[in-house]
C-alpha cells in the first residue's frame, strides 16, 4: 500500500462548488486516470480518500489537502499530472508527495486568508482592524444546524492586517485587502465570522460581498504568526530515505549516459 498526499485549489467559479461536488469530481478523475485505488470493505466499498479541513462553499482556496491510498506504487508527480488532465479548470492539483509521516490533519493548525473588500477605503479597514485587535473578546453569532450560536471570534485570530488594493473595474475606486491568520479551534472561526466581528467592533459593513481566498494552511508559528507547509515533513522524509528496491532496479536498468 502507498499513501499520497495532495494539495489542490478551488479557483474562479469553482469556489462555489460544495465539498460533496468536489468529492464527486475527484473520484471521477481517479477513475479516468486509472489510479489503482484501495477500497474500503463492506457492502458499499468506496475509494480510500481522506479529506482534511475543507474550505467553506463560496470561498476560494490555494491550499486544500487530501490523502489517497493506493494498491500499487505510483510516482507522485506523474499521478498529479494525470489527475489534472481529468479535473475541471479551477480544481487543480498543485503538489503531490508520498506520505512518509503520520498526522497530516494534526499539522493543519491554522489558515491564512485573503479577504477582498471592494468599495471599502483602506483607512476605514485599518481603523476597524485596530479596534478588533484591541478588543479582548469579540462575540459573534452564527446559525448552525442546532440554531443560533454565540462565540468569541477574537481568540482564534493570530494575525490581522489591512492594506490597499485595486478595484476590479474602472471607476470602482480602490478596495481594502485583509490578510488574516486564524487558528483552527473549536468551534471553528471562519472569515465571515471575523467580518461580523469587524462590523460589531467598528461598524465596518462592506457594500458588496467580500471575496475570500485561503492562501495557506499548516503549522502555526505563534511568535511570527506565519503558517508553514504541512507537506514539508513528508518531502524531507522522502529525500532522507534510502532508495527503494524498485528505484534501485530502475537505476541499474537505465542505459549508460542517461540523465
N, C-alpha and C positions, 0 to 999 in steps of 0.2 A: 504494500500500500504506500502511496505517496500523497502528501498533502501540499497543495499550492495555495498561497495567499495572493490575493489580487486587490489592487486599488483601482477604482473606477470613478467616472464622473457622471453628473446629471447636468447637462448644459442646454441653454436655449429653451425651446418649448418643452423639452423632455423633463424640465424641472417640475412640471405639473403631473408627471406620472406618479402613481401611488407605488408603495413598496411592493404590493401584490402584482402590479403591472410589470415592474422591473423583474420580479421573480419569474413571471411567465416568459418575458423576452429573453432572459438569461438562460433559462432551461431549454428554450427553443434553440438558442445559439450553441449550447453544449451538444445538442443532437446533430445540428447541421455541421459542426466542426468535428463530429465523430470522436469526441473526448471519451476515453474509457472510464466512465464514472463508476464509483462504488455506489451501491444502493442499500437502503435500509431493508430490514427484514419485515415480515408481516404480510397481511393481505393486500395492502396498497403500498408497494415499495416506491420510494422516491429518492432522487439523487442526493447524495450526502453533501449538502451545501450549508455552510454556517454563515449567517449574515450578522454583522456587528454594528449596532447603533446607527441605524439608517436615518437620514435626514428627513424632516417633515415634508409632506407633499406641498409643492409650491415653492420650495427653496431650491436653489441650485447648489451644486457641490463639486469640488475638485478632489475630494478626499473621502470616498466611501470605501469600505473594506468588506471582503468576504473570503471564505476559505472553502476549497473543494477537496474532495478525497478521491483519488484515482486508483484503479486496479492495476495499472501499468505505468511505469515511469515515463514522463514526458519532459522535454526541455521547456522551462517556464516561458522563455521569450518566444519560442515558436508557438506555444499554446496561446499566448497573448495575441499574437498576430492573427491566428486562426479565429479566435473569438471575435476580434474586432471586425473581421470580414463578415461576420454573421449578425452583428448587433447594429441597430439603427444609429445614425449620426447623432451625437449628443450623449449617448451611453457608450463611453469609450474606456477600455482597459488601459490604464497608463503605466502600470507597474505590475510585475509578477515575480515572485520569489518562492523557492521551495521552503516549506515550514520546517525549521530545524530547532525551534524553541516552542515552549508552551505559553499559553496565556495571552493571545493577541487581544482579546476583549479587555483584559485587565490593563493593557497598555493604552487603551483609549480613554485617557483620564480627562481630557479637555478638548475643546474645539476652538478654532479661530474662525470668526465670521466677519464678512464684509457686508455692511448694511448701507445701501444707497438711498438717500433721502432727496429725491428730486424736489425742486422749488422750496428747499429749506436753506436759509442763509447759514453758512459755516459758523458765523459768530453766534447765532442762536443755538446751533447744535453744541458748540463748545460750552456755552453757559449751562445748557441742560446736562451735559456730561459732568461738569464740575459739581452741580447740585446733586446729581445721582451719586457720585463717588463720595461726597461729603456725608451723605446720609448713612446712619448705622444700619438701618433696615429700610427696605422699600417693599411694602406689601402690595401684591397684585392679585387679581382674580383670574381664573381660567375655568372654562366649563369642561368638565371631564364626563366620562360615562356614568359617574356616580353623582353628577350635579356640579355646582359651582364649588371651587376650592380656592382658598386663600393661602398664599405662601410668600416667602421673602425672596425677591429676585436679586437683591444686592449681594447676598452671601456667596452666590455662585460666580460672581464676576471677578476674575483675576486681573483684568485689564480692559480699559475702555478709553478710546481716543477718537477725536473728531478732526477731520481735515477737509479741505475744499476739493471739489471735483467739477467736471464739466457737465453741462446739460446734454441730454441725448439729441435734442433737436434745436435748430437755430431759433432764437427768441425765447427759449426756456430759461435762460439765465444759468447761474451756477447751481450747484447742489452740494449737500454735505455728505461726506463719506464717514461712516463709523467703523472702526476696527475694534472688534470685541473678542475677548478670550473668556470662555465660560467653562467652569469646572463641570464635569458630569456628576451631578449629585442626585439625590432622591428627595423630593420629586425633581425631575429634570427641568432645568430652566432653559427656555428656548429664546431665540432672538426677539420674537414678538412679545415675550414677557418683559424683556428689557425695554422695548419700545413703550409698553404700557407703564413701566416704571418711570421712564423719562417724561411721559405725559403727566404722571401723578406728582412728580417732584418739581417739574419746571414747566408744565403746560405745553410741552413740545408735541404738536399734532401735525404731522406731515399732511399736506393737502392731497397727495396721491399715495397709493400703496407703496411700501418700501420694497426694493429689490434686494433679496437676501441670498448670499452665497457662502457656503462653507469652504474655506480655503485650506484648512488642515485640521487633523485631529491626531492625538497621540499623547505621549508622556508630557506632563507639565513641569517646567522648571519654575518653581514658586518664586525664586529670587528675581529672575528676569522676566517672568510672565510669558515665556516663549514655549512653543509646543514642538516636540521633536518627532521625527519619522518613526512610526511604530514598526515598520518593516526592517529597520536598520539592524536589530539584533539577529534576525534571520539571515540577512545578507552577510553579516560578519561571520556567522557560524558556517555558512556555505563556503566562504573564502578560506576559513581556517581548517575546514575538514579535509582529511586525506581523500584522494581521488577514489571513486567507486570502481568496482570491477568492470562495469560497462565502459567507464571513461578510459580505463587503462587499456581495454581491448581495442577501443576506437583509436587510441593513440598509437598502438602497435601496428594496427592495420593501415594507418594513414601512409600514403606514399611519401618517399623522401623528398624534402624540399617544399612540402606543402605547408601553408601557414597554420 
